[in-house]
């Protein structure tokens, strides 16, 4: 298993390792008319899921990794942007047709097309973000986000004034429910430690079912779902739904800004509109950028691999972001407890369990 270097992510004092966020990427480029070459990695292709490139989520951070690989490794990076399900398979085919030695696909929507093309092109190194595709030339890039979401859940419980917090997902899929399982476990840990009774709306870890919008792009769906949670008294919301999650901020602003929001994948303080910053408690981070660079660097050695890249708290692949403007809302006692919990998870003294763990 490739280890994502912890030194690649600066330490958050008394909290967690912070994954950096790149500037928003430029408009997508289309695949070049390249002829296949003998060089293993003169170029690398990326295919987004239907959320597009500037999704403030894993497409954006994956592309940041591709750009870094171009700068640091001299591998020409290009991206094919999918805007609907009908684009997915043709874009993966187009990426392969360029003759590039590395093809990165992003998200579960691309799993079938990735598997099909990997079987047909055994000499191409594929990698897929947030999904497992079993093939000798496909490297899954996955993250144990439950570990970091545990810390976010503990934090949410500690700052909740109503004793009710909530979460919703874009779809009932392992990369989504993994966040929700960790979040629930962190709330449970807080309740046990403090003799509290903070309740979670939107997710039942035992049933592995909860509240889902069925969409990762329609912000209005996130807004209406958050409004329903607010009416039930929730004052901290964790959306795990890509752009749909922005609706949680909109709903809170419309309600007077009393509810706080936890973002996922990257630090929302850097990627979301500035008007959301006063409501952003923290973000559950995935260091997708470094993972992509590492996978491309490995592929440049010329060996085809199916070894997964797994991000954890220990290797800096996952983390929680600083509390930024809301730092005063989190007590020094809670910050000390969070650091202790992080160290216990890394040491294996606390195991954050989920059926969706990589």
Secondary structure, DSSP 8 states (H G I E B T S, - for coil): -B---GGGS-B-TTS-B---------S----------SSTTSEEEEE--TT-S--SSHHHHHHHHHHHHHHHH--EEEEE---SHHHHHHHHHHHHHTT-SEEEEESGGGHHHHHHHHHH-TTSEEEEETS---STTEEEEEE-HHHHHHHHHHHHHHH-SSSEEEEEESSS-HHHHHHHHHHHHHHHHHHHHHT---EEESEETTTTEE-B-S-SS-HHHHHHHHHHHHHTT--EEEEESGGGGHHHHHHHHHTTS-SEEEEEES-HHHHS-GGGGGGEEEEEEE-HHHHHHHHHHHHTTT------EEE-TTTTSEEE---GGGGGGS-HHHHHHHHHHHHHHHHTSS----TT--
